[in-house]
Amino acid sequence: MPANKVMNTRFRRVLFKLIVFTLVVLASIAFLAPFVWMVSTSLKPLNETMSLPPKWIPSTIQWRNYGDAIEAMGYFWRYTGNSLFLCVMTVIGTVSSSALAAYGFSRVPWKGRDKLFLLLLATMMIPFPVIMVPIYSLFKNLGWIGTFKPLWVPSFFAGAFSVFLLRQFFLTIPTDISEAARIDGCNEFQIFWKIILPLSRPALLVVGLFQFMSTWNDFLGPLIFLTEQKDFTLALGLQSFQSQSGGTAWHQLMAASTMVVLPVIILFFFTQRSFIEGIASTGAKD
């Protein structure tokens, strides 16, 4: 191959990598900009929050905005406790029930299994507002309105998306392992508990993280089912804080929003390796 042709090929590769890198950096900046603006506003004096032109760097950093936001919200720590309680319960319910269902759909042969799995996936196409009224009527008849039960009990009945993720991961585990365990005298539950679950920690972590973030950020569910302000979650408490007075204290609202977002960011930071590993492995086999 002529030297100039080799140089042209290398130049194209370098140029392509440079373009891709530039696009990734620009996309990262676009996604980070709202978060940076929120943190910046949370440290500003009130008169700088709506200034024109916008100021990205506050003239004086006011850390007391965070303390003022907690004090102004009143029930901030109660909201935090409520959100954590719901997150823990829904993560336990979703991971346990979805893992059991996924095991049945992937490792146990039975008639109509694949057809029922397709029906389960079809339920993902139904938006929550469509079934919101009948679900509310059901929980009202059970006397659960105004309690946390409508927000965590359904998680113990598995979720279609979580079942799908775990099923895809379970399919990547060789069946020879299960057959060897059966020869040794293990029943299906022992195989599931002692073999499949320990090998599926990355996928279980992904499901748990997804459910944690969904519950932590959920606004519509608490808005519908909770009636007492002391029972609000952080997402609902932020909305209540914004509308509790005639004008919005944007610096305090952004400070409260930063504190709400921060736990999710910290959680992902410490689990990103397992999270990426689990996401990559769930689609390894059809």
Residue, then its C-alpha position, 0 to 999 in steps of 0.5 A: m500500500p502506498a505511503n500516501k494512502v496509508m497516511n490518508t487512512r490514518f488521517r480519516r481515522v483520527l479525524f473521525k475520532l476527533i469528531v466523535f469526541t467533540l460531539v460527545v463533549l458537546a452533548s455532555i455539556a448540554f446535559l450538564a448545563p441544567f445541573v450546573w445552573m441549579v447548583s450555581t443558583s442554589l449558592k446565589p443571593l436572591n437578587e441574582t437568581m433572575s438577573l439579566p444577563p444570567k450569571w453562572i458564578p455568584s458574586t458571593i457564595q451563600w451556603r446558608n441557602y441550604g439551611d434556609a431551604i431546610e427550615a423553610m420546607g418545615y418537614f424536609w427531614r420527614y419528607t426524606g424519611n418518607s422517600l427513603f422508606l418507600c425506596v427501600m420497600t419498593v427496591i426489596g419488593t421489585v428485586s425479589s418478585s421480579a427475580l422470581a418471575a424472571y426465573g420462571f420465564s427463563r429457567v423453568p420450561w412450562k406450556g405457554r411460557d413465551k406467550l405469557f411473557l409477550l403478554l407481560l411485555a405488552t403491559m409496558m405499553i400501557p401508560f399509568p394515566v390510563i389505569m390511574v382511575p381504576i387503581y385509585s378506586l381499588f385502593k380506595n375500596l381497600g382503605w389505603i388512600g392516605t397511606f404509603k401502601p399504594l406506593w410500595v405494595p404493588s412493587f411486590f407483584a413484579g414489574a414488566f421491565s424488571v422481569f425483562l432485564l433479569r430474564q435476559f441476564f438469567l438466559t446468559i447463565p449456562t443451563d449445565i450449572s442448573e442441571a448439575a445442581r439438580i443431579d446433586g439433589c437441589n430443587e428449583f428454589q435452591i437453584f434459584w437462591k444458591i446459584i442463580l441469584p449470586l451469579s446475577r448480582p450486577a443485574l439485580l443491582v441494575v434493577g434495584l437502582f432503576q427502582f430506587m431512582s423511579t421511587w425517589n423521583d416519583f411525583l404523580g403517585p404520591l400526589i394521588f395517594l397521599t393526603e397529609q403533608k407530613d406524609f409527602t415525599l421529597a418530590l411532592g414536598l418540593q412542589s408544595f414548597q414552591s407554591q406555599s407562598g406568593g413568590t418563589a425563593w428560587h435560591q432556596l428552591m434550587a438548594a432544596s432541589t440539589m439536596v434531592v438530586l445529590p443522593v441519586i448522583i452519589l449512589f450512581f457514582f459508587t455503583q457505576r461499574s456494576f451498573i454498566e456491567g449489568i446493563a451490558s450483560t442483560g442483552a447478551k443473549d436473546 
